[in-house]
Amino acid sequence: MSASAIHSAEDARRLARRRLPWMVFDYIDGSAGAETGAARNRAALDAITLQPRILRDVSQRSMATTLFGAPAERPFGIAPMGMCNLSAPGADLMLARLAAKYKIPHGVSTVASTPLEEILEVADGHAWFQIYFTGDGVGTFKLIERARHAGYETLVLTVDVPEVGRRPRELRHGFKMPFRIGPRQFIDFALHPRWSLTSLFHGKPQMANFEMPGYAFDRTESRARADWSTLEQMRAAWPGKLVVKGVLDPQDAAMLKDKGVDAIQVSSHGARQLESAPSPALMLPEIRKTVGPEFPLFFDSGLRSGEDVLKVMSQGADFAFFGRILQYAIAAGGEDGLHAMWNVLSEELSIAMAQSGLSVLPQHRSD
Ligand SMILES: Cc1cc2nc3c(=O)[nH]c(=O)nc-3n(C[C@H](O)[C@H](O)[C@H](O)COP(=O)(O)O)c2cc1C
């Protein structure tokens, strides 16, 4: 029933807000500081316009594209998010099945709540492993090796979290990973019985990738030691595609290209890190100019519709990623909710293409 009530990302958010314990909703929904960065991201996206074009026979439209030479049925995918199973039991695998169906990448977070091997299998190979460089990097390189051994072909290095951003909404609820249930959380859960009964019945969500000798992960451990030599090391250690996520500076983008990364993800981590960062949508055209027309550029942060995807593609992105709204959809209606959200996003994109006079996606690269 909830799935049929999803006609926009805001519908999914509203339903998720009702269903989820406050602690979980605020963990997913929250942004850094006073959340002005999130508002700025939205304002920049809202300010982009698409030019309507007429009488171009747009009856046959394709949303297909290619990613690193492989076909993808949509120009958007799933951003890596930690602890997705908080939105509902099995959320990671719902996302993996979606990725397999549409041949789009599922970003598998370092702190995913399902083992990385299982996600890759269920996603039928359409999964990219996201890594944080933490502490002295020993555990990081072990995890990279594990991902390589599992068969991952694309590694996403997230670079915009040298220290974890402060998100007051999350802090107020005492949100922690590993997940702990104290008296305050108990009351919150008791007031959201539908979530609590299903989630706690399945066992509380865990960070599933750390059952490795010599690698205990502390989410709050500093990631500040990474530097350009770390990137070089990672490039040398990873034979597959290397994407660097969390780039907002054209000079950084130029250096990354020089260092041999395969793609850059323009992102402000959904405004969850540096509150005062410029909006990715604002930086995208300049970064595109800097790296040239052929270099693969991806985008995330603040996208709320299929029309938003067309907007960022018109500004130079080759591919876009959705974060929060997919978790809202799962919280609202489980796997049906996720598919309903996906269909909404697809329809929004398709209609926006027609109204802009496009039968194929802009900047459709034939790599
Ligand atoms: C709950 C949550 C957890 C996240 N965890 C990670 C993570 O583990 N690694 C990462 O690179 N990005 C993480 N992100 C950031 C997303 O990959 C992405 O940049 C962001 O969600 C995009 O913005 P949007 O949510 O407005 O679409 C997380 C985002 C959320 C909302």
The ligand as an SDF file (V2000), in Angstrom:
LIG
                    3D

 31 33  0  0  0  0  0  0  0  0999 V2000
   22.8830    7.2530    5.6240 C   0  0  0  0  0  0  0  0  0  0  0  0
   24.0140    7.5780    4.6910 C   0  0  0  0  0  0  0  0  0  0  0  0
   25.1960    6.8620    4.7840 C   0  0  0  0  0  0  0  0  0  0  0  0
   26.2470    7.1400    3.9120 C   0  0  0  0  0  0  0  0  0  0  0  0
   27.3940    6.3720    3.9840 N   0  0  0  0  0  0  0  0  0  0  0  0
   28.3790    6.5790    3.0750 C   0  0  0  0  0  0  0  0  0  0  0  0
   29.5120    5.7300    3.0680 C   0  0  0  0  0  0  0  0  0  0  0  0
   29.6360    4.8120    3.8690 O   0  0  0  0  0  0  0  0  0  0  0  0
   30.4640    5.9850    2.1270 N   0  0  0  0  0  0  0  0  0  0  0  0
   30.3610    7.0010    1.2100 C   0  0  0  0  0  0  0  0  0  0  0  0
   31.2450    7.1880    0.3840 O   0  0  0  0  0  0  0  0  0  0  0  0
   29.2830    7.8130    1.2090 N   0  0  0  0  0  0  0  0  0  0  0  0
   28.2970    7.6190    2.1010 C   0  0  0  0  0  0  0  0  0  0  0  0
   27.1790    8.4320    2.0760 N   0  0  0  0  0  0  0  0  0  0  0  0
   27.0750    9.4800    1.0480 C   0  0  0  0  0  0  0  0  0  0  0  0
   26.4160    8.9740   -0.2320 C   0  0  0  0  0  0  0  0  0  0  0  0
   27.2480    8.0790   -0.9140 O   0  0  0  0  0  0  0  0  0  0  0  0
   26.1010   10.1300   -1.2040 C   0  0  0  0  0  0  0  0  0  0  0  0
   27.2460   10.9080   -1.4080 O   0  0  0  0  0  0  0  0  0  0  0  0
   24.9590   11.0300   -0.7070 C   0  0  0  0  0  0  0  0  0  0  0  0
   24.0110   10.3010    0.0320 O   0  0  0  0  0  0  0  0  0  0  0  0
   24.2910   11.6850   -1.8840 C   0  0  0  0  0  0  0  0  0  0  0  0
   23.3690   12.6500   -1.4830 O   0  0  0  0  0  0  0  0  0  0  0  0
   21.7870   12.3900   -1.3760 P   0  0  0  0  0  0  0  0  0  0  0  0
   21.5900   11.4920   -0.1880 O   0  0  0  0  0  0  0  0  0  0  0  0
   21.2710   13.7570   -1.1480 O   0  0  0  0  0  0  0  0  0  0  0  0
   21.3360   11.7600   -2.6620 O   0  0  0  0  0  0  0  0  0  0  0  0
   26.1300    8.1810    2.9570 C   0  0  0  0  0  0  0  0  0  0  0  0
   24.9310    8.9010    2.8780 C   0  0  0  0  0  0  0  0  0  0  0  0
   23.8850    8.6130    3.7360 C   0  0  0  0  0  0  0  0  0  0  0  0
   22.6100    9.3900    3.6020 C   0  0  0  0  0  0  0  0  0  0  0  0
  1  2  1  0
  2  3  1  0
  2 30  2  0
  3  4  2  0
  4  5  1  0
  4 28  1  0
  5  6  2  0
  6  7  1  0
  6 13  1  0
  7  8  2  0
  7  9  1  0
  9 10  1  0
 10 11  2  0
 10 12  1  0
 12 13  2  0
 13 14  1  0
 14 15  1  0
 14 28  1  0
 15 16  1  0
 16 17  1  0
 16 18  1  0
 18 19  1  0
 18 20  1  0
 20 21  1  0
 20 22  1  0
 22 23  1  0
 23 24  1  0
 24 25  2  0
 24 26  1  0
 24 27  1  0
 28 29  2  0
 29 30  1  0
 30 31  1  0
M  END
$$$$
